[in-house]
Amino acid sequence: MRSTAAQLTDAPPPDRVPSGSAASPHRLPAQLLRPNDDVATALADLPAGTVLHLTSGPVSREISLQQDLQTGHKFAVRALASGLRVRKYGEFIGRTMKAVAPGEWVHVHNLETNARHGGRQEQAWYESAEMPRELQVLGDVRCCVGESPLYDESRDRIFWIDVRETSAIHAISLQSGAQAHWPMPEDVGSIALAGDDRLLVALRSGFAWFDCTSGELSGILDPEPGLPLNRLNDGRCDAAGRYWCGSMNPESGTADGNLYRLDRNLRCVRILDDLLTPNGMNWSPDGSTMYLADTRRGLIYAYPFDAASGTLGQRRVFADVGAMPGSPDGATIDAEGCLWWAHFEGGCLVRYLPDGAISRVIRLPVTKPTACGFGGLGYRRLYVTTATRGLSEEDLQAEPLAGRLLSLDVGVAGVPPMPFLPDPLPEGGAP
């Protein structure tokens, strides 16, 4: 476990640092164990107002303590939203019960344990586990963060994307194996078929068209011009051809994300806010329910859905996976109305019945599956994207399939993805 510890700011007032603890040059005042941790640990008794410099790997934070802290107690290293699953030493240790400020003491008064699932759910998680059958690897791309597997039946090919650092759209022909790769100028969160060898693309800067023949991008609109730290994330079309897409701030622990609906007339409406990482939008076969995960909260929601108007009713918790390994990321639905969710950092795919119960758990040879989608002949194959981001060199050697596009037979068919087909432009050319 690699970690580095905190250093006090230069010349702190002597009455703010107790003798023999943080003031001692031979003793570390606090420690941030992993770069993605939400909390650090006091290694000495520290008074309120103590300013700490915390570093771990590439991450550096300056924190002013909000309360007196005793040795061994935790404090937030950034603002944390209510309901966030909190990380320490890279593992989830609980879920915040209210918003927590940077430098605030994190303890039982504002953090609840993750271990809340019942016996039925726990039994299903561990006893329903199975290994994949007929696992295949497609193409030669190793993505940083693969996402959005999308089958184009008209050309018998699979699209997928690499979200960040090596941002790109990729495609492979299932018949010939021919591959195509289009680097993107910025982060790309999701894609949808849009007819005429064209894709709808959700970029950091907003929605755009991508012409697969010419390789050209053309912007449509930016739903968040006032939120430069946000980027568009996962998305999917409903049965009426409207595109639902979430946004997120990947560097924040606060609920900066939103859910948007891009209508076929190219008008965009914000539907939900107060989200951390919206993912996995899907609809029940009868169109009466919409599903959505807030990944970093470890919750999957279900909403009554009005298909005619594209509006949502009061949400309920469909599945709480806070006590389980990993987090619910991208998802798809099968022909029997069951939901398949990729559990990022959980190393598996989970099939949920329409009532939220776990039906199956398929273990994968990677820890970071990101999304899944059905395709191929009869939509009988499940395609799974995976990630390498955050894995060490040792991890990458242990997981040679991390970052690759996987294909497996799960014994059930899926449903075709709905394309985004905009309405004809009115006379004058403006939507």
C-alpha positions in Angstrom: 0.0 0.0 0.0 1.6 3.2 -1.1 0.9 6.4 0.8 2.6 9.6 1.9 1.7 11.7 4.9 0.9 15.2 5.8 3.1 18.1 6.5 2.1 21.1 8.6 2.1 24.6 7.0 5.1 26.8 7.6 5.4 28.3 11.1 2.0 27.5 12.6 1.1 29.4 15.8 2.7 27.5 18.7 -0.6 27.5 20.6 -2.4 25.7 17.8 -0.2 22.6 17.7 0.1 20.5 20.9 3.7 19.7 22.0 4.8 16.2 21.2 2.3 15.6 18.5 1.9 17.5 15.3 4.6 20.0 16.2 7.2 17.3 16.5 9.5 17.1 13.4 9.8 13.3 13.9 6.1 12.6 14.0 3.6 12.7 11.2 0.5 14.6 12.0 -1.9 12.9 9.6 -2.0 10.5 6.8 -3.9 10.2 3.5 -3.5 6.5 2.5 -4.7 6.5 -1.1 -5.1 9.2 -3.7 -8.8 8.6 -4.1 -9.6 8.4 -0.4 -12.2 10.8 1.0 -10.8 10.9 4.5 -7.4 11.0 6.2 -6.4 9.9 9.6 -5.0 12.0 12.5 -1.8 10.4 13.8 -1.7 12.8 16.8 -4.1 14.8 18.8 -4.8 17.9 16.6 -6.7 21.1 17.6 -9.3 22.8 15.5 -7.7 25.3 13.0 -4.6 23.1 12.4 -3.7 23.4 8.7 -2.4 20.2 7.1 -0.8 19.6 3.7 -1.8 16.1 2.6 -0.3 14.2 -0.3 -0.8 10.7 -1.7 0.6 9.8 -5.1 -0.3 12.7 -7.5 -2.9 14.1 -5.1 -2.1 17.1 -2.8 -4.6 18.8 -0.5 -4.5 21.5 2.1 -7.0 21.1 4.9 -7.9 23.2 7.9 -9.4 21.1 10.7 -12.9 22.1 11.7 -12.8 20.4 15.1 -10.4 19.1 17.7 -9.4 15.6 16.6 -8.0 12.7 18.7 -5.3 10.4 17.4 -6.7 7.8 15.1 -9.9 9.7 14.1 -10.9 10.5 10.5 -11.5 13.8 8.8 -12.8 14.8 5.4 -10.2 15.8 2.8 -12.8 17.5 0.6 -16.4 18.4 0.6 -18.6 15.2 0.7 -22.2 15.0 -0.4 -24.9 13.4 1.7 -25.2 9.7 0.8 -21.7 9.4 -0.6 -19.9 6.1 -0.1 -16.7 7.1 1.7 -13.3 5.7 0.9 -10.5 5.0 3.2 -7.4 3.0 2.1 -9.2 2.7 -1.2 -12.1 0.8 0.3 -15.7 1.8 1.1 -16.1 2.2 4.9 -19.6 3.7 5.0 -22.0 6.3 3.6 -22.4 9.9 4.8 -25.7 10.7 6.5 -25.4 14.4 5.7 -23.0 16.8 3.9 -19.5 17.0 5.4 -17.2 19.9 5.0 -13.4 19.7 4.3 -11.6 19.2 7.6 -14.7 18.0 9.4 -14.5 15.1 11.8 -16.0 11.9 10.2 -17.4 9.5 12.7 -20.6 7.8 13.7 -22.5 11.1 13.9 -22.3 11.6 10.2 -21.2 8.3 8.7 -23.2 5.0 8.7 -21.8 1.6 8.1 -22.2 0.0 4.6 -23.2 -3.4 6.1 -27.0 -3.0 5.8 -28.0 -5.6 3.3 -30.3 -8.5 4.4 -29.7 -12.2 4.4 -31.5 -12.8 1.1 -29.4 -10.2 -0.8 -26.2 -11.4 0.8 -26.9 -15.0 0.0 -27.7 -14.1 -3.6 -24.5 -12.1 -3.9 -22.2 -14.9 -2.8 -24.1 -18.0 -3.7 -25.3 -17.0 -7.2 -21.8 -16.2 -8.4 -20.7 -18.0 -11.6 -17.9 -17.8 -14.0 -18.5 -16.5 -17.6 -19.0 -18.9 -20.4 -17.5 -18.4 -23.9 -15.6 -15.3 -22.9 -14.0 -13.6 -25.9 -11.8 -10.5 -26.3 -12.6 -8.2 -29.3 -10.1 -5.9 -31.0 -6.7 -4.8 -29.8 -7.6 -1.6 -27.9 -6.8 -1.3 -24.3 -8.8 1.6 -22.9 -8.2 3.8 -20.0 -11.9 4.0 -19.2 -13.9 1.9 -21.8 -17.6 2.7 -21.8 -20.9 2.7 -23.8 -20.8 -0.6 -25.8 -23.3 -0.1 -28.6 -24.4 -2.6 -31.3 -25.1 -1.2 -34.8 -27.2 -4.0 -36.4 -27.2 -2.3 -39.9 -23.5 -2.8 -40.2 -23.0 -5.7 -37.7 -20.4 -3.7 -35.7 -19.8 -2.8 -32.1 -19.0 0.8 -31.0 -17.4 1.7 -27.7 -15.6 4.6 -26.3 -12.6 5.5 -24.2 -13.7 8.3 -21.9 -10.6 10.1 -20.7 -6.9 10.4 -21.0 -6.9 8.5 -24.3 -10.4 9.7 -25.4 -11.7 8.0 -28.5 -14.5 6.3 -30.3 -13.8 2.7 -31.4 -15.6 0.3 -33.7 -15.1 -3.3 -34.8 -16.9 -5.4 -37.4 -18.2 -8.6 -35.9 -17.9 -10.4 -39.3 -14.5 -9.3 -40.6 -12.8 -8.0 -37.4 -12.0 -4.7 -39.2 -11.4 -2.0 -36.7 -11.8 1.8 -36.7 -10.5 4.3 -34.2 -11.4 8.0 -34.0 -9.5 10.1 -31.3 -11.7 12.7 -29.6 -10.5 16.2 -28.7 -11.9 16.0 -25.2 -13.6 13.6 -22.7 -16.4 11.6 -24.2 -19.1 10.2 -21.9 -21.5 8.1 -24.1 -22.8 7.6 -27.6 -26.0 6.7 -29.4 -26.8 5.6 -32.9 -28.2 8.5 -35.0 -28.8 7.1 -38.5 -26.8 7.5 -41.7 -23.5 6.2 -40.3 -23.7 8.9 -37.6 -23.5 9.0 -33.8 -24.8 11.3 -31.2 -21.9 12.0 -28.8 -21.9 13.3 -25.3 -18.7 15.3 -24.8 -17.3 17.3 -22.0 -18.4 20.4 -23.9 -21.9 19.2 -24.7 -23.8 17.2 -27.3 -22.4 16.8 -30.8 -22.9 14.8 -34.0 -20.1 12.5 -35.2 -19.9 11.4 -38.8 -18.3 8.0 -39.0 -17.5 8.4 -42.7 -15.8 11.7 -42.6 -14.7 11.6 -38.9 -16.1 15.1 -38.4 -17.6 16.4 -35.1 -20.3 19.1 -35.2 -21.6 20.6 -32.0 -25.3 20.7 -31.1 -25.5 22.4 -27.6 -23.9 22.6 -24.2 -26.4 22.0 -21.4 -24.0 23.2 -18.7 -22.0 26.3 -20.0 -21.7 27.6 -16.5 -20.2 24.3 -15.1 -16.8 24.0 -16.7 -15.7 21.2 -14.2 -18.6 19.0 -15.2 -18.6 16.6 -18.2 -21.4 14.6 -19.8 -21.5 11.0 -18.8 -23.6 7.9 -19.5 -26.7 8.1 -21.7 -29.3 6.2 -23.5 -32.4 6.7 -25.7 -35.9 5.9 -24.4 -38.5 4.2 -26.6 -39.6 7.6 -28.1 -36.1 8.3 -29.2 -35.3 11.0 -26.6 -31.7 10.9 -25.3 -31.2 10.8 -21.5 -27.8 11.8 -20.3 -26.2 12.5 -17.0 -23.4 14.9 -16.1 -20.8 14.7 -13.3 -17.8 16.4 -11.8 -15.2 13.6 -11.7 -12.9 15.4 -9.3 -15.6 16.3 -6.7 -17.2 14.6 -3.8 -20.3 16.8 -4.0 -23.5 16.2 -5.9 -22.7 18.4 -8.9 -24.3 16.1 -11.4 -27.6 16.5 -13.3 -29.8 14.4 -15.6 -30.8 15.9 -18.9 -33.3 14.9 -21.6 -32.4 15.8 -25.2 -35.6 15.8 -27.2 -35.8 15.0 -30.8 -36.3 18.7 -31.6 -32.8 19.2 -30.1 -34.2 21.1 -27.1 -32.6 20.0 -23.8 -34.3 19.9 -20.4 -32.8 19.3 -17.0 -34.8 16.6 -15.3 -32.9 15.9 -12.0 -30.1 17.4 -10.0 -28.3 16.5 -6.8 -26.6 13.5 -8.4 -23.0 12.4 -8.0 -22.4 10.1 -10.9 -25.6 9.2 -12.9 -25.3 6.0 -14.8 -27.1 3.1 -16.4 -30.4 4.7 -17.6 -32.8 2.0 -18.7 -36.5 1.4 -19.0 -38.8 -1.6 -18.2 -40.2 -3.4 -21.3 -43.6 -1.8 -20.8 -42.0 1.7 -20.6 -43.6 2.4 -17.2 -40.4 2.5 -15.1 -37.0 4.2 -15.6 -33.9 3.0 -13.8 -30.9 5.1 -12.9 -27.9 4.5 -10.7 -26.0 7.1 -8.7 -22.7 5.2 -8.8 -20.9 6.9 -6.0 -23.8 6.6 -3.7 -24.1 2.9 -4.4 -27.8 3.2 -5.1 -30.0 2.2 -8.1 -33.3 4.1 -8.3 -36.6 3.4 -10.1 -38.9 6.1 -11.2 -42.5 5.9 -12.6 -42.1 7.0 -16.2 -44.6 8.7 -18.4 -43.6 7.6 -21.9 -45.7 10.2 -23.7 -44.3 13.2 -21.9 -41.0 11.9 -20.9 -41.5 12.9 -17.2 -40.5 11.1 -14.0 -42.5 10.4 -10.9 -41.3 9.9 -7.3 -38.2 7.8 -7.1 -37.8 4.7 -4.9 -34.6 2.7 -4.2 -34.6 -0.3 -6.5 -31.3 -1.7 -5.1 -29.0 -0.6 -2.4 -25.5 -2.0 -3.1 -23.7 0.0 -0.5 -22.6 -3.2 1.3 -21.4 -4.9 -1.8 -18.0 -4.8 -3.6 -17.8 -2.1 -6.2 -20.4 0.3 -7.5 -23.2 0.1 -10.1 -21.9 1.7 -13.3 -23.3 1.1 -16.9 -26.3 -1.2 -17.4 -28.6 -2.8 -20.0 -31.8 -4.7 -20.0 -32.6 -8.2 -21.4 -35.6 -9.5 -23.2 -37.0 -10.9 -19.9 -37.1 -7.5 -18.3 -34.1 -8.1 -16.0 -31.4 -5.5 -15.6 -27.7 -6.2 -16.0 -25.4 -3.9 -14.1 -21.6 -3.7 -14.4 -20.1 -3.3 -10.9 -17.1 -1.1 -11.2 -14.3 -2.3 -8.9 -16.5 -5.2 -8.0 -15.2 -7.4 -10.8 -18.6 -8.7 -11.9 -21.9 -8.3 -13.7 -25.1 -8.5 -11.6 -28.5 -9.4 -13.0 -31.4 -7.9 -11.1 -35.0 -9.1 -11.3 -37.7 -6.5 -11.9 -38.3 -6.4 -8.1 -34.7 -5.6 -7.4 -33.6 -9.0 -6.2 -30.3 -10.4 -7.4 -30.8 -13.2 -9.9 -27.2 -13.9 -11.0 -23.6 -12.7 -10.4 -21.1 -13.3 -13.1 -17.5 -12.9 -12.0 -15.1 -11.4 -14.6 -11.3 -11.6 -14.9 -11.1 -7.8 -14.4 -11.9 -5.6 -11.4 -13.2 -2.6 -13.3 -16.0 -3.5 -15.7 -17.7 -0.3 -16.7 -20.8 -1.0 -18.9 -22.5 -3.7 -20.8 -24.8 -4.0 -23.8 -26.3 -6.8 -25.9 -25.6 -7.3 -29.6 -24.7 -9.7 -32.3 -27.0 -12.2 -33.9 -30.3 -12.2 -32.1 -28.7 -9.9 -29.5 -27.5 -13.0 -27.8 -24.0 -11.7 -26.8 -23.3 -9.4 -23.9 -20.5 -6.9 -24.6 -18.6 -5.5 -21.6 -16.3 -2.5 -21.5 -13.6 -2.3 -18.9 -11.0 0.1 -17.5 -7.4 0.3 -16.5 -7.4 3.8 -14.9 -6.0 3.7 -11.3 -4.5 0.2 -11.7 -0.8 -0.1 -10.8 1.7 -1.8 -13.1 1.4 -4.9 -10.9 -2.4 -4.8 -11.2 -2.1 -4.5 -15.0 0.1 -7.5 -15.1 -2.4 -9.5 -13.0 -5.3 -8.3 -15.2 -4.2 -8.6 -18.8 -7.8 -8.2 -20.0 -8.3 -4.9 -18.1 -9.2 -2.1 -20.5 -10.3 -4.6 -23.2 -13.7 -5.1 -24.8 -15.1 -8.5 -23.7 -18.0 -10.6 -25.1 -19.8 -13.4 -23.4 -22.8 -15.6 -23.6 -25.1 -15.1 -20.6 -27.9 -17.4 -21.9 -30.5 -14.7 -22.5 -31.1 -12.2 -25.3 -31.1 -8.5 -25.0 -33.2 -5.8 -26.8 -31.9 -3.5 -29.6 -30.8 0.0 -28.6 -33.1 2.8 -29.6 -31.4 5.3 -32.0 -31.7 9.1 -31.6 -33.4 10.3 -34.7 -34.1 14.1 -34.6 -37.2 15.6 -36.0 -37.0 17.2 -39.4 -35.8 20.8 -39.0 -38.6 23.4 -39.4 -38.5 25.8 -42.2 -35.7 28.2 -41.6 -33.4 25.5 -40.2 -33.4 26.3 -36.5 -34.8 23.8 -34.0 
